[in-house]
Amino acid sequence: MKILYISPENTVGTLTLWKKEHTKRKNQCRTVTFFHSPKGFDEDICLNLPFNFTKSYLSMMRNFFYKQYRGEEGYFTEKQGYPPIWQPDGWLDSAFLKLKDQMWKPIIYRAIDKYGLYDYDVVHFESGMDFLKNEFFVKELKEKGKKVICHYHGEDLRSRGVMPYIDKMSDLNLTNEVDLLTKHPNINYLFLPFETSSFQSKEYINNTIRISHAPTNRFYKGSDVIINICETLQAEGEIEFDLIENVSHSVAISRKLKSDIFIDQIGNKGGWGYGMNSVESLAMGICTLTEMNEVYNSFIPNHPFINVNSDSLEAELRTLIKNREKILTQGKKGKIWVEKKHDINNVADELYNYYETLGLQ
């Protein structure tokens, strides 16, 4: 089987994992990304297209623009609909997107010819997005009888909405975000894949307990509250606090490994529960805190997270600081759980079960 992934970027390294796993299972796999990975993850075919809105200054400009149409939360405002459907926000947005697509078009067409991108049996569209807004590539794939899978990861469905044609023609929709199951009538859950064997369980606690937080987006993670509480505890001499941001993934990992407690997110502004940050910390055997609402608790019972919110975080941290054994025990529970739920071998088995339902062998 020939498998192709198309994605804006290799955001958390999952494209690398999938390519490795598909190859191990005797299939051919290539990954195409629009932009270079800001965290330094490996890349296969990177088009390095202009207008990379994952860059902070362009992201800020985009958010300022969308505030004029969507209100105070700008681009991050959740769209309504089931599913929410993408459309340009005003004439200026429409004009910019046409200009962008004109600049992208020759680069993309050359890549399609050079790498034979129509010759794959199944194409995964990460973020449910074609190369261009006219969705030409999906149309051609379906005319050739290829299978199309859309994988939504967060703001792509919450804030942007589905692209109309690809949503209509998709053979399978997947997500690793529980809240997105409420945003689309035809979407399935798949745990985030991770190479859980990369790390050993944590066997000791630092003399001064070290707490880390690693937001990619402070708004989404509720970071202001987390930072204020941790800085207060640090000023009291109770902990050392490591705010990990704007560094490569390898640097982030090395700093996270030194932690005793990891805090993922509170507030549920960027999706519910947890993401790759927590998967990594659990695989390291680190006691991990995040906000898990009732829906998430019901969907994934017996999870190893310590459930916190903006009101309970400080008290929970003060309790943990006085109970070092609980920190270690909770970390070991997390290691066992993440190996069962998130290990790439197990997640790939689930994906291949989905493949079978599509007639792919």
C-alpha positions as CSV (number, residue, x, y, z in Angstrom):
1,M,0.0,0.0,0.0
2,K,1.2,3.5,-0.8
3,I,0.3,6.1,1.9
4,L,0.7,9.9,1.7
5,Y,0.4,12.5,4.4
6,I,-0.2,16.2,3.6
7,S,0.1,18.6,6.5
8,P,0.9,22.3,7.2
9,E,3.9,21.2,9.2
10,N,5.2,18.3,11.3
11,T,3.8,20.0,14.4
12,V,4.6,17.4,17.2
13,G,6.6,14.8,15.3
14,T,3.7,12.4,14.5
15,L,4.4,12.5,10.8
16,T,7.9,11.0,11.4
17,L,6.4,8.3,13.6
18,W,3.7,7.4,11.1
19,K,6.2,7.2,8.2
20,K,8.4,4.9,10.3
21,E,5.5,2.7,11.4
22,H,4.0,2.3,7.9
23,T,7.4,1.4,6.5
24,K,7.9,-1.2,9.3
25,R,4.6,-2.7,8.2
26,K,6.0,-3.1,4.6
27,N,4.1,-0.1,3.1
28,Q,5.4,2.9,1.3
29,C,4.9,6.3,3.0
30,R,5.8,9.9,2.2
31,T,4.9,13.0,4.1
32,V,4.5,16.5,2.5
33,T,4.6,19.6,4.7
34,F,3.9,23.2,3.7
35,F,6.3,24.7,6.1
36,H,9.4,23.8,8.1
37,S,8.9,22.4,11.5
38,P,9.5,25.3,14.1
39,K,10.6,22.7,16.7
40,G,13.1,20.9,14.4
41,F,11.3,17.7,13.8
42,D,12.4,15.6,10.8
43,E,10.9,16.4,7.4
44,D,10.4,14.4,4.3
45,I,9.1,16.6,1.4
46,C,8.9,20.2,2.7
47,L,7.5,22.8,0.2
48,N,8.6,25.8,2.3
49,L,5.7,27.9,1.1
50,P,5.3,31.6,1.8
51,F,2.9,33.0,4.4
52,N,3.7,30.7,7.2
53,F,1.1,31.7,9.9
54,T,2.7,29.4,12.5
55,K,5.4,32.1,12.8
56,S,4.5,34.3,15.7
57,Y,4.5,37.7,14.0
58,L,2.3,36.4,11.1
59,S,0.0,34.7,13.6
60,M,-0.3,38.0,15.5
61,M,-1.2,39.9,12.3
62,R,-3.7,37.3,11.4
63,N,-5.4,37.4,14.8
64,F,-5.5,41.2,14.7
65,F,-7.3,41.0,11.3
66,Y,-9.8,38.4,12.5
67,K,-10.7,40.5,15.6
68,Q,-12.3,43.0,13.2
69,Y,-14.7,40.3,12.0
70,R,-15.0,37.8,14.9
71,G,-14.6,39.9,18.1
72,E,-12.1,40.0,20.9
73,E,-10.8,36.4,20.6
74,G,-10.1,37.0,16.9
75,Y,-9.0,33.9,15.0
76,F,-9.4,31.7,18.1
77,T,-13.2,32.4,18.2
78,E,-15.0,29.0,17.9
79,K,-17.2,28.8,14.8
80,Q,-20.7,27.6,15.1
81,G,-22.2,24.7,13.0
82,Y,-22.2,20.9,13.0
83,P,-19.7,20.8,11.5
84,P,-18.6,24.5,11.3
85,I,-17.9,25.3,7.6
86,W,-15.0,27.5,6.4
87,Q,-15.6,30.6,4.3
88,P,-13.6,33.8,3.9
89,D,-14.1,36.5,6.5
90,G,-14.9,39.5,4.3
91,W,-13.5,40.7,0.9
92,L,-10.0,41.4,2.2
93,D,-9.6,37.8,3.5
94,S,-10.9,36.5,0.2
95,A,-8.5,38.7,-1.8
96,F,-5.5,37.6,0.3
97,L,-6.3,33.9,0.0
98,K,-6.5,34.3,-3.8
99,L,-3.1,36.0,-3.9
100,K,-1.7,33.3,-1.6
101,D,-3.0,30.5,-3.7
102,Q,-1.6,32.1,-6.9
103,M,1.9,32.2,-5.2
104,W,1.6,28.6,-3.9
105,K,0.2,27.1,-7.1
106,P,3.4,26.7,-9.2
107,I,5.3,25.3,-6.3
108,I,2.6,22.7,-5.5
109,Y,2.1,21.6,-9.1
110,R,5.9,21.0,-9.5
111,A,5.9,18.9,-6.3
112,I,2.9,16.9,-7.5
113,D,4.7,16.0,-10.8
114,K,8.2,15.5,-9.2
115,Y,7.0,13.2,-6.4
116,G,4.1,11.5,-8.2
117,L,1.6,12.5,-5.5
118,Y,-1.4,11.2,-7.4
119,D,0.0,7.7,-7.3
120,Y,-0.9,6.9,-3.6
121,D,-3.7,4.6,-2.5
122,V,-4.7,6.7,0.5
123,V,-4.0,10.3,1.3
124,H,-4.2,11.7,4.9
125,F,-5.0,15.4,5.0
126,E,-3.8,16.6,8.3
127,S,-6.1,19.5,9.5
128,G,-8.5,18.5,6.7
129,M,-6.9,20.9,4.3
130,D,-6.0,20.6,0.6
131,F,-3.1,22.4,-0.9
132,L,-5.3,25.3,-2.3
133,K,-8.7,26.6,-1.3
134,N,-10.2,25.4,-4.6
135,E,-9.5,21.8,-3.3
136,F,-8.3,20.7,-6.8
137,F,-6.1,17.9,-5.4
138,V,-8.9,16.2,-3.6
139,K,-11.1,16.4,-6.7
140,E,-8.4,14.7,-8.8
141,L,-7.8,12.0,-6.1
142,K,-11.5,11.0,-6.0
143,E,-11.7,10.9,-9.8
144,K,-8.8,8.4,-9.6
145,G,-10.6,6.3,-7.0
146,K,-8.2,7.1,-4.2
147,K,-9.2,7.0,-0.5
148,V,-9.2,10.3,1.5
149,I,-8.8,10.6,5.3
150,C,-9.1,13.9,7.2
151,H,-7.4,14.2,10.6
152,Y,-8.5,17.2,12.7
153,H,-6.3,18.4,15.6
154,G,-8.0,21.4,17.2
155,E,-8.3,24.9,15.9
156,D,-8.7,23.6,12.3
157,L,-12.2,22.4,13.2
158,R,-12.9,24.8,16.1
159,S,-11.9,28.1,14.6
160,R,-11.6,27.5,10.8
161,G,-14.2,24.8,10.1
162,V,-14.2,22.1,7.5
163,M,-13.4,22.8,3.9
164,P,-16.6,22.1,2.0
165,Y,-15.6,19.7,-0.8
166,I,-13.0,17.7,1.1
167,D,-15.5,17.2,3.9
168,K,-18.1,15.9,1.5
169,M,-15.6,13.5,-0.2
170,S,-13.7,12.3,2.8
171,D,-13.9,8.5,3.4
172,L,-12.9,8.8,7.0
173,N,-12.5,11.6,9.6
174,L,-10.3,11.2,12.6
175,T,-9.4,13.3,15.6
176,N,-7.3,13.0,18.8
177,E,-9.3,15.8,20.5
178,V,-12.4,14.6,22.4
179,D,-14.2,18.0,22.1
180,L,-14.1,17.7,18.3
181,L,-16.3,14.6,18.6
182,T,-19.1,17.2,19.4
183,K,-18.2,19.3,16.4
184,H,-18.7,16.9,13.5
185,P,-21.5,14.3,12.9
186,N,-19.1,11.8,11.3
187,I,-15.7,11.7,13.1
188,N,-13.8,9.0,14.9
189,Y,-11.3,9.1,17.8
190,L,-7.7,7.9,17.5
191,F,-5.2,8.3,20.3
192,L,-2.1,10.4,19.6
193,P,0.8,8.1,18.7
194,F,4.1,8.2,20.6
195,E,7.2,6.1,20.9
196,T,6.7,5.4,24.6
197,S,9.8,3.2,24.8
198,S,11.9,6.4,24.3
199,F,12.1,7.1,28.0
200,Q,12.6,5.2,31.3
201,S,10.4,5.7,34.4
202,K,11.5,8.4,36.8
203,E,13.0,6.9,39.9
204,Y,13.8,10.0,42.0
205,I,12.6,13.4,43.0
206,N,14.7,16.5,43.0
207,N,15.7,18.0,46.4
208,T,13.7,21.0,45.5
209,I,10.6,19.9,43.5
210,R,10.8,21.1,39.9
211,I,7.6,22.0,38.1
212,S,7.5,22.7,34.3
213,H,5.0,24.0,31.9
214,A,5.6,24.1,28.1
215,P,2.9,26.1,26.3
216,T,3.0,26.5,22.5
217,N,0.2,29.0,22.9
218,R,-0.4,30.7,26.3
219,F,-4.0,31.6,25.5
220,Y,-4.9,28.0,24.7
221,K,-3.1,26.5,27.8
222,G,-4.4,29.0,30.4
223,S,-0.7,29.8,31.0
224,D,-1.2,33.1,32.8
225,V,-2.9,31.4,35.8
226,I,-0.4,28.5,35.8
227,I,2.6,30.9,35.6
228,N,1.3,33.2,38.4
229,I,0.7,30.2,40.8
230,C,4.1,28.6,40.1
231,E,6.0,31.8,40.4
232,T,4.3,32.4,43.8
233,L,5.4,29.0,45.0
234,Q,8.9,29.6,43.7
235,A,9.2,32.9,45.5
236,E,8.2,31.1,48.7
237,G,11.1,28.6,48.1
238,E,8.8,25.7,47.7
239,I,9.6,24.7,44.1
240,E,11.8,25.5,41.1
241,F,9.7,26.5,38.1
242,D,10.7,26.0,34.5
243,L,8.7,27.7,31.8
244,I,9.6,26.0,28.6
245,E,8.8,27.9,25.4
246,N,10.4,29.2,22.2
247,V,13.0,26.4,22.1
248,S,13.6,23.4,19.8
249,H,11.8,20.1,20.7
250,S,15.1,18.5,21.7
251,V,15.8,21.3,24.2
252,A,12.3,21.1,25.5
253,I,12.6,17.4,26.1
254,S,15.9,17.7,27.9
255,R,14.4,20.3,30.3
256,K,11.1,18.4,30.8
257,L,13.1,15.3,31.8
258,K,14.4,17.2,34.8
259,S,10.9,17.9,36.1
260,D,9.1,16.2,38.9
261,I,5.6,17.6,38.0
262,F,4.3,18.8,34.6
263,I,1.3,21.0,34.1
264,D,-0.3,20.8,30.7
265,Q,-3.3,23.1,30.6
266,I,-6.3,24.6,32.4
267,G,-9.4,26.4,31.1
268,N,-10.2,24.2,28.1
269,K,-9.6,27.1,25.7
270,G,-7.6,25.0,23.3
271,G,-9.5,21.8,23.5
272,W,-10.2,19.6,26.4
273,G,-7.9,17.5,28.5
274,Y,-4.4,17.0,27.2
275,G,-2.2,16.8,24.2
276,M,1.3,15.7,23.1
277,N,2.9,17.6,25.9
278,S,1.2,15.4,28.4
279,V,1.9,12.2,26.4
280,E,5.6,13.0,26.6
281,S,5.6,13.8,30.3
282,L,3.6,10.6,31.1
283,A,6.1,8.5,29.0
284,M,8.8,10.0,31.1
285,G,7.1,8.9,34.3
286,I,6.4,12.4,35.4
287,C,3.4,13.3,37.5
288,T,1.1,15.2,35.2
289,L,-1.6,17.8,35.9
290,T,-4.3,19.0,33.5
291,E,-7.9,20.0,33.5
292,M,-10.2,17.0,32.6
293,N,-13.9,17.9,32.3
294,E,-16.7,15.5,33.0
295,V,-17.0,14.5,29.3
296,Y,-13.3,13.6,29.1
297,N,-13.4,11.8,32.4
298,S,-16.3,9.7,31.1
299,F,-14.7,9.1,27.7
300,I,-11.3,8.1,29.1
301,P,-12.0,6.6,32.6
302,N,-9.1,5.5,34.8
303,H,-6.7,8.0,33.3
304,P,-3.6,8.9,35.4
305,F,-3.9,12.7,35.3
306,I,-4.4,14.8,38.4
307,N,-7.4,16.9,37.5
308,V,-7.1,20.6,38.3
309,N,-8.6,23.9,37.3
310,S,-7.8,27.5,38.0
311,D,-9.5,27.3,41.4
312,S,-7.8,24.0,42.6
313,L,-4.4,24.2,41.0
314,E,-2.5,26.0,43.8
315,A,-4.0,23.8,46.6
316,E,-3.2,20.6,44.6
317,L,0.4,21.7,44.1
318,R,0.9,22.5,47.7
319,T,-0.5,19.0,48.6
320,L,1.8,17.3,46.2
321,I,4.8,19.2,47.4
322,K,4.3,17.6,50.8
323,N,3.8,14.1,49.4
324,R,6.8,13.1,47.4
325,E,5.7,9.5,47.3
326,K,2.5,10.4,45.5
327,I,4.5,12.3,42.9
328,L,6.5,9.2,42.1
329,T,3.5,6.8,42.3
330,Q,1.4,8.9,40.0
331,G,4.2,9.2,37.5
332,K,4.6,5.4,37.4
333,K,0.8,5.0,36.9
334,G,1.0,7.4,34.0
335,K,3.9,5.5,32.4
336,I,1.9,2.3,32.3
337,W,-1.2,4.0,31.0
338,V,0.5,5.9,28.2
339,E,2.2,2.7,27.0
340,K,-1.2,1.0,26.7
341,K,-3.1,3.9,25.1
342,H,-0.6,5.9,23.1
343,D,2.2,3.6,22.0
344,I,2.6,3.9,18.2
345,N,2.2,0.1,17.8
346,N,-1.2,0.1,19.5
347,V,-2.4,3.3,17.8
348,A,-1.3,2.0,14.4
349,D,-3.3,-1.2,15.0
350,E,-6.4,0.9,15.4
351,L,-5.6,2.9,12.2
352,Y,-5.2,-0.3,10.2
353,N,-8.5,-1.5,11.5
354,Y,-10.0,1.7,10.0
355,Y,-8.1,1.0,6.8
356,E,-9.8,-2.4,6.6
357,T,-13.2,-0.8,6.7
358,L,-12.2,1.3,3.7
359,G,-11.1,-1.8,1.8
360,L,-7.4,-1.0,2.1
361,Q,-5.0,-3.9,2.7
